[in-house]
Structure formats: structure tokens, C-alpha cells
Amino acid sequence: MQFGLFSNNRRPKRRLGEGWGLDLAEARTADEIGFHEAWFSEHEAPAEPLIAKASAMTTQIKLGPAVRPLPFYHPLQIAIDANACDQLTNGRYLLGVGTGFRPHKVAWRGRDPELVREMTRESVDLVLRLLKNRPEPFDYDGRFWSGKELYVEIPPVQLPHPPIAMSVANSPDSAAFVGRNGLMMLTSDFAPPAKLRMLGDALVQGQLAAGQPADRGAMRVCRVVFVGETDAEARDDLRQSYNETIRWEVANTPWHQTSRIPAGGTYDDINFDYLVDTGNLLVGSPDTVLQRIEDLHASVGGFGTLLFHSGRDYATPEKVERSMRLFAQSVAPRLRDLTPDGEAPQLRAVGD
């Protein structure tokens, strides 16, 4: 298993630039402790400026947007930016794409928000063609995008192109599309294990339908992870700030919290301790967090990378960094051999 960050900048009590600075500090810590990747949300602005700055502050971690909303941009621009960032990061860029989730931002650009799914799929097809066929010009006349003698002048560092991931929230059809196209799959921090298993199964079905080997390692699962010396300490460090986060989320993005409502309850019944008790948040001592991750991995049916939901004021910055370093020291080494397909390490075939 590998580890990374999903830096979902939402720090409503801070100036935006200050919040981005804390996001960058978390990415630098992730780099120092050996995390594999860090993804930055595109909310107020594209993530690429943040990625470029993060690349100068880190040495080995891969960096990507989660996600570039494809209905916002011409696919040629997506492909140009991807290869430019691959050059700036010296081959550490990951291209994360998706539909976006704010319909009014699609309408700002003169597009129909009801067509974002169709636009996204056509864009993926064209972006892949641009990145794979460089520098052979071609004409394109699609339903949403067109151009004459299209090609990308900037070459990538990673060949044949930077790795591409697509965000999938609910649709098994979209997960199968990801699999057929040989992409990685990003999932949300609020998706319950049963939904994640369904999406992982659809991803594999798409891979097999395209003649590719089954690879649940392409799946990224995201959760809030916080480690303390003891269960009580970890909970106490996070409780107040996370209850504030819940209130903000319910007020601003309630659809993200629907699956967290207790049976027969309402949004008012969602609270920090309930989410920890039910395994939605992976909070506790190293032993507790280890067990929670193993349980999640088994219930999902396996995945390749666990992303820490970050970019929030979960506890103080100092305690967040301490939690990350404690995880790297006391939890991560005990999970490295957990296979993406959910198979226990001791059951792997000889020679694997």
C-alpha cells in the first residue's frame, strides 16, 4: 500500500493565501516522510500554480490536481498544461480530471451544466489522443470540442505522458470508463465502503473489458486519518475542530454528508465521535488506526493508495504534522505489504 494527500483546501477562517501556505507545508511533510503523491483541489483557482510551487519545496512526491474540471477548458489546454507541469516538476506531475461539482461555474463559461458528463468523456478521449499522438497534428470536430491541426508542442518528461486519474463519486459506469481507458481512479472521503467496493469492482470490469489486467492498485481511497499516542489523545486533539468542519460541510456542501447520516436520523445527528466510532474517520492510536485501515481495505476489496484528507484545519498545524510523522513511523511500515487486490501478504504466490 502507498500513501498520499488529498489537499482539499477549505480553511474558511483563514485568508486564502495563508491556507495555501499550510497546504504546501503539509505536502512538504508528506514528501519528507515518504508519501507517494499529493493531490490539490481546484476550487478558487487552478491547482497548477500551487503544484509548481510545491515542486520547489519537495524532492520526490508526485503532485497533481484533484481535479481539473474538464468542462471548463479546451482539451488542448489541459494537455499543454499537463506536459508543462511535467517539465516543471521534473517528471512528478499527475493529471487528475473530472466533471467538477459547481454547476454555476460551468454556466459562467457559457456551457450547459446538464451536459458535464458527456463533455468530460469527450474531453478525456481528446486529451488522451493529444498526449499519446504528440507531435502528429490532427483535426478534431466533436460535439463539444474542435480544432485544426491539433498537437502539443511541449514534450513530457514521463513517457508516454503523465499518469492520469479521474474522479468518480457514484457511478459504476464512470468507474468502468476509467478502467477501459487505463486510468487511475480517485474517490471521495465520504464514500462508504460498500460504494467503494462497487466502484472498485466496476473499475476492474472496465480494465478486463479492454483486455487489460485487473488492477485495483489504480484505485485511490480517501479518508481523514489522525494518529495520537493514545485513542483518547487523538480524539481530544481533533474533536472540536472536526465538529466545526461538520457544521461547515452541512451548511455548504450537504450532499457530501448524506451517507454519514445515522439510520433514521438527520444531519443534526452527525458528530465527530459517531464518525470515529463507525470507522468513517480513522482516528486513534497507531494500533487503532492500523486496524481501521486494514478493516477498510478488506471491506472495499482492496485498493492501492490511501489518501489522507487534508487541506483543512484538523487540529493545529503542529498536531497535524505530528500525526503524519507518527503514522509514518508506527503505522505505515506495517501496511506496506498489503496488496491492492485485498490478498493477505502471506497468501501471495511464490515469486510475487
Phi, psi and omega in degrees: 000140174249168186226152180200187177242143162248100187271097189256071193310104172219089178234076191297341180271359184243153169299144186303316180296323177296317179297318177298323178299321177291323175301316180295322178296321177295321178295322178295318176297317179301320177297316182294327184266004172094017175294151187276324187207159175219129181246136182244130179292149169257099177252276182285333183208161176304150182282345188299321175299321178295319179297316180299318179291320179298326182294332178281346182257358186227172183235330186227340185290140177276149190227134180207162174276141177224081008221167165282117179288107188297329177296346182282334195227152171293138180304330178299319180294321177301314182292319178298313181298322181297311181290327176296316179291328176296324176292314184294329180266003181057047175084025180245018184268138172241132180264111175258130184230162178182189182273338193081169183226010179247097185304326183294334179286335172287317179297326176307325186265013176076022181248158181274116180300339180286350185250014187297325181294314179295320178297319182296316182293319177296321180296317178303315180302316183287320178300315179298319179296318179297317184285329182276330187263000181305136000252049180268110182294147176209156175268148179221131179222084183262188180290322185245335187230144178210165178177159181250135176049053182284136168194165181256117183288326184280126177280155175275166169273314178280135183249139005280346179192167177301144177302146184239135175236149178236138179280132177229123182260317189222330195270118174296331176296320177293322178297320177295323176300317177301314181296316181298329183266005176068032182262168167275160181238125175262136178235168188269159180288341184261001180286128180288160183304321181298320178291319179297321177298316179301316180292321178296319178296319179293322176303312180296320178300320177295318178301312181294322180297332180268007179078019179260156176291149175296131184212091175287352174296343177285353184266130173255129176246135186244136177210155166288124180234127180215126186244134172234176178296326179225164176300316183296318180297315181298316179296317182295324180294332190251340193302306185297312183294324182285327174297325174295321177299317179301315180298319179296315182297315181296324180285328189249325179223064186298331181297338177286343187254358186303317183288350180267354181290128178300152179306127179076005183255196180226179176304330182294343182270356177279122174214168187303308185295324176298316181293325176290314182299326183268003177080010177289321173254135183261088189231133176154197177291167177306317181295319180294314180296321176303311181296320179298319181291319177298320178295317179298314180302316181292318183290331179280339183093013178101149175198167187265326187224133173260121178260129174282125175289118187223194184075018178235163176273063173280110187060193178276159177305324180294319180287328175296315178297318179299319178298315180298317182290324177293322176299313182298325183280320194243349182242308186306315181300336182272358180244352187303327185267006177288120188278150183299332182275007177086000181284135178294140183308320185289349180261002180292150180294150177300133180097347177290000000 
